[in-house]
């Protein structure tokens, strides 16, 4: 075996080859996800420009890739209204109002059945601490960086929501979710 000083080169070379192979596969996979997302944006917007959601009256379809930002792989967002003040971060106490839908490419703006909302009678704003894992991962990453008063639309892939399990009778297994979230209050870091 070839040695360089005290290091055996063959095992090191095998590790490097495995790492390069893994990274190449991961990047190819990300490219496929990006193409799928671009197709989703096209489906989301085509033919629905004149149909406004019943609850909210803002937003437009802009299929420019820069319009959607990635909070983390599997969580994309667009800012519907800018906020002010400092950005939220892990361990902040946040208070939000929200509405969420199951993604349905046949529905107006791809918003299928409402899965949950804080706007209906009997519900109120929702308070939690970022990083405490009381909410789905898509919320954890999608809300980080929001400022008070900001409204974001989150598009959450199943793996960052409920994955292969259902959540009650409203969220089927492997569902992509859409949420519009307004950050009402931002508390001190705990």
C-alpha positions in Angstrom: 0.0 0.0 0.0 1.1 3.5 -0.7 1.8 5.7 2.3 2.3 9.4 2.6 4.1 9.9 5.9 2.0 7.9 8.4 -1.2 8.2 6.4 -2.4 5.2 4.2 -3.5 6.8 0.9 -5.9 4.0 -0.3 -8.5 4.4 2.5 -8.3 8.2 2.2 -8.8 8.0 -1.6 -11.8 5.7 -1.1 -13.4 8.2 1.4 -12.8 11.1 -1.0 -14.4 9.1 -3.9 -17.4 8.2 -1.8 -17.8 11.8 -0.6 -17.6 13.1 -4.2 -20.2 10.5 -5.3 -22.5 11.5 -2.5 -22.2 15.2 -3.2 -22.8 14.7 -6.9 -26.0 12.6 -6.2 -27.2 15.2 -3.6 -26.7 18.1 -6.1 -28.5 16.2 -8.8 -31.4 15.5 -6.4 -31.6 19.2 -5.5 -31.7 20.1 -9.2 -34.6 17.7 -9.6 -36.4 19.3 -6.6 -35.8 22.7 -8.0 -37.3 21.7 -11.4 -40.3 20.2 -9.6 -40.7 23.4 -7.6 -40.6 25.5 -10.8 -43.2 23.3 -12.2 -45.3 23.7 -9.1 -45.0 27.5 -9.3 -46.2 27.3 -13.0 -49.2 25.1 -11.9 -49.9 27.4 -9.0 -50.2 30.4 -11.1 -51.4 29.3 -14.6 -55.1 30.2 -15.1 -55.6 31.4 -11.5 -54.5 35.0 -11.8 -58.1 36.4 -11.5 -59.2 34.2 -8.7 -58.5 35.6 -5.3 -58.6 33.5 -2.1 -61.7 34.1 0.0 -59.8 35.1 3.1 -56.9 37.1 1.9 -56.9 39.8 -0.9 -53.2 40.3 -1.7 -50.5 38.5 -3.5 -49.8 37.9 -7.1 -48.2 35.2 -9.2 -44.7 36.0 -10.2 -42.9 32.9 -11.5 -39.5 34.5 -11.3 -37.3 32.1 -9.2 -36.1 35.1 -7.1 -39.6 35.6 -5.9 -39.5 32.4 -3.8 -36.7 32.1 -1.3 -35.4 28.9 0.4 -35.5 28.9 4.2 -34.2 25.3 4.2 -34.5 22.4 1.7 -38.2 21.6 1.6 -39.3 25.0 2.9 -39.8 27.9 0.4 -41.3 31.3 1.2 -42.2 34.6 -0.3 -42.7 37.8 1.6 -46.2 39.1 1.1 -45.8 42.1 3.4 -42.6 43.5 4.8 -42.2 43.8 8.6 -40.0 45.9 10.8 -37.6 45.6 13.6 -35.2 42.8 14.2 -35.4 39.4 12.6 -36.7 36.4 14.6 -34.3 33.7 15.5 -34.1 30.5 17.5 -35.3 30.7 21.1 -37.5 33.8 20.4 -41.1 33.7 21.6 -43.3 34.5 18.6 -47.0 35.2 18.3 -48.6 34.5 14.9 -51.9 34.5 13.0 -52.1 31.9 10.3 -54.1 29.9 7.8 -53.0 26.7 6.2 -54.1 24.6 3.2 -53.2 21.3 1.7 -51.6 21.8 -1.7 -54.1 21.0 -4.5 -53.0 21.8 -8.0 -56.7 21.7 -9.1 -57.8 24.4 -6.6 -57.5 28.2 -7.0 -54.0 29.2 -6.2 -53.3 25.5 -5.4 -55.0 26.0 -2.1 -57.1 22.9 -1.3 -58.8 22.2 2.0 -58.0 24.5 4.9 -56.1 22.4 7.5 -56.0 24.9 10.3 -56.4 28.6 10.9 -56.2 31.1 13.8 -58.8 33.3 12.1 -61.9 31.3 12.8 -64.3 31.7 15.8 -62.9 30.1 18.9 -59.3 30.3 17.8 -56.8 33.0 18.7 -53.3 33.9 17.8 -50.7 31.2 18.5 -47.6 31.6 20.7 -44.6 29.4 20.7 -40.8 29.4 21.1 -38.8 28.9 17.9 -36.6 25.8 18.4 -38.8 24.1 21.0 -40.1 21.7 18.3 -43.8 22.4 19.2 -44.5 23.0 15.5 -43.6 21.3 12.2 -40.1 21.8 11.0 -41.4 23.8 8.0 -42.7 26.5 10.5 -39.5 26.4 12.5 -37.4 27.3 9.4 -40.0 29.4 7.6 -40.7 31.8 10.5 -37.0 32.3 11.4 -35.9 35.7 10.0 -39.4 37.2 10.0 -39.9 40.7 11.4 -42.9 42.0 13.4 -45.8 42.7 11.0 -44.3 40.6 8.2 -46.6 38.2 6.3 -45.1 35.2 4.6 -46.4 32.4 2.4 -44.7 29.1 3.2 -44.7 26.2 0.9 -43.7 23.1 2.9 -42.8 19.8 1.4 -44.1 16.7 3.2 -40.8 15.8 4.8 -40.8 19.2 6.6 -44.5 18.8 7.6 -46.0 15.4 8.6 -44.2 13.2 6.2 -45.9 9.8 5.5 -48.3 10.1 8.4 -51.7 11.8 8.3 -52.6 14.6 10.8 -56.2 14.1 11.7 -58.7 13.9 8.8 -57.6 17.1 7.2 -53.9 16.4 6.3 -53.4 13.2 4.3 -50.0 11.4 4.3 -47.3 12.9 2.1 -49.1 16.3 1.8 -47.4 19.5 0.7 -48.8 22.4 2.8 -49.2 26.1 2.1 -49.4 28.5 5.0 -49.8 32.3 5.2 -48.4 33.5 8.5 -48.3 36.9 10.0 -45.8 37.6 12.8 -47.7 39.7 15.4 -45.2 39.8 18.2 -41.6 38.9 18.8 -40.4 38.3 22.3 -37.0 38.3 23.9 -34.6 35.4 23.4 -35.1 32.9 26.2 
